[in-house]
Amino acid sequence: MKTKPSRAAILEGLALLLILIASTTLSAASLTDGDQWGDFAGYFVQAKSLLEGDPASAVERMAELNRLSDVAPGPDAYPWGYPVLVAATAWRFGFEPLAIKAMNPAFYALFLLCLHLFARQKVRPILALLVTGVFAFSPISLSLNDHMRSDSAFLFLFTLALLVNESARRKPNLGRYAGLGLVIFFASLFRTVGVTLLALPFSALTIQSKLPRKQALGWVMVSLVVFAVGTAAYRILLPNGEGSYLSHFAFLNIEVFYQSLWTSFITPKMLVSSAPLDWVVYLLLLVSFLIGALRFGRRDMEIFALFSGYLAVITIWPQPQGYRFFAPVMPIFILYAAAGLENLPGFKWSGILAAALLLLISAFNLPVVTQTALTTLDRDRVISGPFDRHARDMFRWIAKNTELDDRVHFEKPRSVLFFGDRDAFNAGNCEQLSAGSIALFSDQLAERAEFSEEMFLACADYSPRLIYENERFRLYRYAGE
């Protein structure tokens, strides 16, 4: 006989529903009709190649772009999960920013749902709601939805893997461990670092597992086999350019490593940057997390192994990473900080303190994300970048008025590849210009350009000639090879 849900369960469900609705509404209202000069162009090149039925061409062109560039802007190909979603959306709506970004609030709402369901198995329901609220109204986390990248989808799949693993650990069976392997496979389709989730199935072998060793090993193998079969099929169906990630380690040095260590330390503070005395709040969370790790590390060994392994991969990456790369493990940080604070030894009111701190963080975050949404709507979602009028006019001119074999130097070469349909590269000095015949410069990117317009014009023997100009861009033809 089915029992009626308790009053507490109904109130919890209503509170969660309100959090999801409020967060999704604010996120959708904050979406701009464009993007910054970021990583989206590589995904778009791959998506376009899928629609044209020639994905191998995208990998070949981006591999050549990386080979000729002073610093490769990314891998030869991203994992194909997000390009498939972009291609499906573009097939119906075209490569329109708002249509493609519309997926992100939906994925983020699913992430919040999975986070709550996972968190309530680790802490009291009220704390689980408050942990979910921290991310529902986090300005830095919600900002991920305003970019055409795999961030929100990967965040959902990463958290779903935590939830499925918890279910498999509590009630092990073939379906749950096969499902875990499938979720990990899909996560790796959106971001290569998703393979770190393979730490989760090994929970069956931890000392907390009551399964016989042989049976536990069998469940682990189920997850690994499902992941391996999916990965093998994926490698057969689509060209692989992700191995080029390894070439970036040529830039690893001790200075970069120390910078990455510092970045790993301070990045979680971005979650509480709206709160007064944010450093004090962050250090309290950090100490609480360490207490939570000591208190629950033995019980949740695979989760802390995943947390440590994921951070290690991000930290040793040759270029310091931003919040978007730390985002998948930030829920683990906040959750176990709350659990640690709730279990402070010898402190009677620790549970109230944990709830008050999480509520305080959300209370200071909510006005910030609300103002962001109102400002975005007041500006009619307009943003200056590669999708605005000046950029579109310039890229159309390139596509119409340059030769097919022209190669363009630009600070963001993959944007030229997608919008202008011309091969491109990023030169770092005069000598490297010989790979092309056209140079493009943007006022927006001038401050962070490694090779400025002034440096280009000072290069001898290239005879640059201005062939196109608008309010933000200048295009030169020069004597390359």
QUIMO-V913940 format. One record per residue. SS is DSSP state (helix for helix, strand for strand, loop for the rest). PHI is phi as a letter, one per 40 degrees, with the letter a starting at -180 (999 if undefined). Layout:
ss:SS phi:PHI
ss:SS phi:PHI
This chain:
ss:loop phi:999
ss:loop phi:c
ss:loop phi:c
ss:loop phi:c
ss:loop phi:c
ss:loop phi:c
ss:helix phi:c
ss:helix phi:c
ss:helix phi:c
ss:helix phi:c
ss:helix phi:c
ss:helix phi:c
ss:helix phi:c
ss:helix phi:c
ss:helix phi:c
ss:helix phi:c
ss:helix phi:c
ss:helix phi:c
ss:helix phi:c
ss:helix phi:c
ss:helix phi:c
ss:helix phi:c
ss:helix phi:c
ss:helix phi:c
ss:helix phi:c
ss:helix phi:c
ss:helix phi:c
ss:helix phi:c
ss:helix phi:c
ss:loop phi:c
ss:loop phi:c
ss:loop phi:c
ss:loop phi:c
ss:loop phi:i
ss:loop phi:a
ss:loop phi:c
ss:loop phi:c
ss:loop phi:b
ss:loop phi:c
ss:helix phi:c
ss:helix phi:c
ss:helix phi:c
ss:helix phi:c
ss:helix phi:c
ss:helix phi:d
ss:helix phi:c
ss:helix phi:c
ss:helix phi:c
ss:helix phi:c
ss:helix phi:c
ss:helix phi:c
ss:loop phi:c
ss:loop phi:g
ss:loop phi:b
ss:helix phi:c
ss:helix phi:c
ss:helix phi:c
ss:helix phi:c
ss:helix phi:c
ss:helix phi:c
ss:helix phi:c
ss:helix phi:c
ss:helix phi:c
ss:helix phi:c
ss:helix phi:d
ss:helix phi:c
ss:helix phi:c
ss:helix phi:c
ss:loop phi:c
ss:loop phi:c
ss:loop phi:b
ss:loop phi:c
ss:loop phi:c
ss:loop phi:i
ss:loop phi:c
ss:loop phi:c
ss:loop phi:a
ss:loop phi:c
ss:loop phi:d
ss:helix phi:c
ss:helix phi:d
ss:helix phi:c
ss:helix phi:d
ss:helix phi:c
ss:helix phi:c
ss:helix phi:c
ss:helix phi:c
ss:helix phi:c
ss:helix phi:c
ss:helix phi:c
ss:helix phi:d
ss:helix phi:c
ss:helix phi:b
ss:loop phi:g
ss:loop phi:c
ss:loop phi:c
ss:helix phi:d
ss:helix phi:c
ss:helix phi:c
ss:helix phi:c
ss:helix phi:c
ss:helix phi:d
ss:helix phi:c
ss:helix phi:c
ss:helix phi:d
ss:helix phi:c
ss:helix phi:c
ss:helix phi:c
ss:helix phi:c
ss:helix phi:c
ss:helix phi:c
ss:helix phi:c
ss:helix phi:c
ss:helix phi:c
ss:helix phi:c
ss:helix phi:c
ss:helix phi:c
ss:helix phi:c
ss:helix phi:c
ss:loop phi:c
ss:loop phi:c
ss:loop phi:b
ss:loop phi:b
ss:loop phi:c
ss:helix phi:d
ss:helix phi:c
ss:helix phi:c
ss:helix phi:c
ss:helix phi:c
ss:helix phi:c
ss:helix phi:c
ss:helix phi:c
ss:helix phi:c
ss:helix phi:d
ss:helix phi:c
ss:helix phi:c
ss:loop phi:b
ss:loop phi:c
ss:helix phi:d
ss:helix phi:c
ss:helix phi:c
ss:helix phi:c
ss:helix phi:c
ss:helix phi:c
ss:helix phi:c
ss:helix phi:c
ss:loop phi:b
ss:loop phi:c
ss:loop phi:a
ss:loop phi:c
ss:helix phi:d
ss:helix phi:c
ss:helix phi:c
ss:helix phi:c
ss:helix phi:d
ss:helix phi:c
ss:helix phi:c
ss:helix phi:c
ss:helix phi:c
ss:helix phi:c
ss:helix phi:c
ss:helix phi:c
ss:helix phi:c
ss:helix phi:c
ss:helix phi:c
ss:helix phi:c
ss:helix phi:c
ss:helix phi:c
ss:helix phi:c
ss:helix phi:c
ss:loop phi:b
ss:loop phi:c
ss:loop phi:a
ss:helix phi:d
ss:helix phi:c
ss:helix phi:c
ss:helix phi:c
ss:helix phi:c
ss:helix phi:c
ss:helix phi:c
ss:helix phi:c
ss:helix phi:c
ss:helix phi:c
ss:helix phi:c
ss:helix phi:c
ss:helix phi:c
ss:helix phi:c
ss:helix phi:c
ss:helix phi:c
ss:helix phi:b
ss:loop phi:a
ss:helix phi:d
ss:helix phi:c
ss:helix phi:c
ss:helix phi:c
ss:helix phi:c
ss:helix phi:c
ss:helix phi:c
ss:helix phi:c
ss:helix phi:c
ss:helix phi:d
ss:helix phi:c
ss:helix phi:d
ss:helix phi:c
ss:helix phi:b
ss:loop phi:c
ss:loop phi:c
ss:loop phi:c
ss:loop phi:c
ss:loop phi:c
ss:loop phi:c
ss:loop phi:d
ss:helix phi:d
ss:helix phi:c
ss:helix phi:c
ss:helix phi:c
ss:helix phi:c
ss:helix phi:c
ss:helix phi:c
ss:helix phi:c
ss:helix phi:c
ss:helix phi:d
ss:helix phi:c
ss:helix phi:c
ss:helix phi:c
ss:helix phi:c
ss:helix phi:c
ss:helix phi:c
ss:helix phi:c
ss:helix phi:c
ss:helix phi:c
ss:helix phi:c
ss:helix phi:c
ss:helix phi:c
ss:helix phi:c
ss:helix phi:c
ss:helix phi:c
ss:loop phi:b
ss:loop phi:c
ss:loop phi:b
ss:loop phi:b
ss:helix phi:c
ss:helix phi:c
ss:helix phi:c
ss:helix phi:d
ss:helix phi:c
ss:helix phi:c
ss:helix phi:c
ss:helix phi:c
ss:helix phi:c
ss:helix phi:c
ss:loop phi:c
ss:loop phi:a
ss:helix phi:c
ss:helix phi:c
ss:helix phi:c
ss:helix phi:c
ss:helix phi:c
ss:helix phi:c
ss:helix phi:c
ss:helix phi:c
ss:helix phi:c
ss:helix phi:c
ss:helix phi:c
ss:helix phi:c
ss:helix phi:c
ss:helix phi:d
ss:helix phi:d
ss:helix phi:c
ss:helix phi:c
ss:helix phi:c
ss:helix phi:b
ss:loop phi:c
ss:loop phi:c
ss:loop phi:c
ss:loop phi:c
ss:loop phi:f
ss:helix phi:d
ss:helix phi:c
ss:helix phi:c
ss:helix phi:c
ss:helix phi:c
ss:helix phi:c
ss:helix phi:c
ss:helix phi:c
ss:helix phi:c
ss:helix phi:c
ss:helix phi:c
ss:helix phi:c
ss:helix phi:c
ss:helix phi:c
ss:helix phi:c
ss:helix phi:c
ss:helix phi:c
ss:helix phi:c
ss:helix phi:b
ss:loop phi:c
ss:loop phi:c
ss:loop phi:c
ss:loop phi:b
ss:helix phi:d
ss:helix phi:c
ss:helix phi:c
ss:helix phi:c
ss:helix phi:c
ss:helix phi:c
ss:helix phi:d
ss:helix phi:c
ss:helix phi:c
ss:helix phi:c
ss:helix phi:c
ss:helix phi:c
ss:helix phi:c
ss:helix phi:c
ss:helix phi:c
ss:helix phi:c
ss:loop phi:c
ss:loop phi:c
ss:loop phi:b
ss:loop phi:d
ss:loop phi:b
ss:loop phi:c
ss:helix phi:d
ss:helix phi:d
ss:helix phi:c
ss:helix phi:c
ss:helix phi:d
ss:helix phi:c
ss:helix phi:c
ss:helix phi:c
ss:helix phi:c
ss:helix phi:c
ss:helix phi:c
ss:helix phi:c
ss:helix phi:c
ss:helix phi:c
ss:helix phi:c
ss:helix phi:c
ss:helix phi:c
ss:helix phi:c
ss:helix phi:c
ss:helix phi:c
ss:loop phi:b
ss:loop phi:d
ss:loop phi:c
ss:loop phi:g
ss:loop phi:b
ss:loop phi:c
ss:loop phi:b
ss:helix phi:c
ss:helix phi:c
ss:helix phi:c
ss:helix phi:c
ss:helix phi:c
ss:helix phi:c
ss:helix phi:c
ss:helix phi:c
ss:helix phi:c
ss:helix phi:c
ss:helix phi:c
ss:helix phi:d
ss:helix phi:c
ss:helix phi:c
ss:helix phi:c
ss:helix phi:c
ss:helix phi:d
ss:helix phi:c
ss:helix phi:c
ss:helix phi:c
ss:helix phi:c
ss:helix phi:c
ss:helix phi:c
ss:helix phi:c
ss:helix phi:c
ss:helix phi:c
ss:helix phi:c
ss:helix phi:c
ss:helix phi:c
ss:loop phi:c
ss:loop phi:f
ss:loop phi:g
ss:loop phi:c
ss:loop phi:a
ss:loop phi:c
ss:loop phi:i
ss:loop phi:c
ss:loop phi:b
ss:loop phi:c
ss:helix phi:c
ss:helix phi:c
ss:helix phi:c
ss:helix phi:c
ss:helix phi:c
ss:helix phi:c
ss:helix phi:c
ss:helix phi:c
ss:helix phi:c
ss:helix phi:c
ss:helix phi:c
ss:helix phi:c
ss:helix phi:b
ss:loop phi:b
ss:loop phi:c
ss:loop phi:c
ss:loop phi:c
ss:loop phi:c
ss:strand phi:b
ss:strand phi:b
ss:strand phi:c
ss:loop phi:a
ss:loop phi:d
ss:loop phi:b
ss:helix phi:c
ss:helix phi:c
ss:helix phi:c
ss:helix phi:c
ss:helix phi:d
ss:helix phi:c
ss:helix phi:c
ss:helix phi:c
ss:loop phi:f
ss:loop phi:b
ss:strand phi:c
ss:strand phi:a
ss:strand phi:a
ss:loop phi:b
ss:loop phi:c
ss:loop phi:b
ss:loop phi:a
ss:loop phi:c
ss:helix phi:c
ss:helix phi:c
ss:helix phi:c
ss:helix phi:c
ss:helix phi:c
ss:loop phi:b
ss:loop phi:b
ss:strand phi:b
ss:strand phi:b
ss:strand phi:b
ss:strand phi:b
ss:strand phi:b
ss:loop phi:c
ss:loop phi:c
ss:loop phi:b
ss:loop phi:c
ss:loop phi:c
ss:loop phi:b
ss:loop phi:c
ss:loop phi:c
ss:loop phi:b
ss:loop phi:c
ss:helix phi:c
ss:helix phi:c
ss:helix phi:c
ss:helix phi:c
ss:helix phi:c
ss:loop phi:c
ss:loop phi:c
ss:loop phi:c
ss:loop phi:g
ss:loop phi:b
ss:loop phi:f
ss:loop phi:c
ss:strand phi:b
ss:strand phi:c
ss:strand phi:b
ss:strand phi:a
ss:strand phi:a
ss:loop phi:b
ss:loop phi:c
ss:loop phi:b
ss:strand phi:b
ss:strand phi:b
ss:strand phi:b
ss:strand phi:b
ss:strand phi:b
ss:loop phi:b
ss:loop phi:c
ss:loop phi:c
ss:loop phi:c
